[in-house]
């Protein structure tokens, strides 16, 4: 049931955002929203089905330390 609600939520977000971007011919923004929705859906689905997802803050901290030593 939770997975179904998750699918409905992300589908709703896509159905609201995508037609506006297509109508305005904003292809770059459309690509970005699909990437972000895919990442968000994947992480949410993994958490919903009980898979332990690593903390993203550790990855962000690692990248920041690489950029600014």
N, C-alpha and C positions, 0 to 999 in steps of 0.2 A: 504494500500500500504506500509506503514512504517513497519508494522508487517511482511509482506512478505520479505522486504529487510533485516530486522533483522534476520529472519529465514535463509535466504540465506547466510548472513554473518557468522553466527555461524556454519552453515553446512559446509561452505568453510573452516573455521578454523579447524573443526573436520576432514574433509577429507584430509587436508594437514598433520595434526599432528598424527592422530591415526594410519595410516598404518606404519609409520616409527617406532612408539613405539611398535607395534605388531611384526614387522619384527625383531626388536632388543630384543624382549621378555622382555621389561621393564614394567612389570605389575604394579609396585608401581607408576611409573610416569604416566601410563595410567589412573590409578584410580584417581590420583590427578588432571590430566587435565580434566577428566569428572566432578569431583566435582566443579572445578573452572569454567568450561564452564556452568554447570548447574546454579551455583550461578549468574554468569554474565548474562546469558540469562534471568533468572527469574527477576533480577533487571532491566535489560534493557526493557524487555517486560512490566513490571509494569509501568515504566516511559513512555514508548511509548503509552500505552493506557490511560494515564492520572492519574494513582494512585499516590498519594503523598507518596514517599518513605522516611523513616527517614534517617537523616544524619548519615552515618557510623562512622564519627569521634567521635561522642559522645559515641558510644559503645566501640571504641578503647581506648578512654581516660578512661572510666570506668574500662576496663580490666587492663590497665597500673597502675591505682591507686590501684587496688586490689593486684597487684603483688608487687609494690613498694610503700608502704604507706608513 
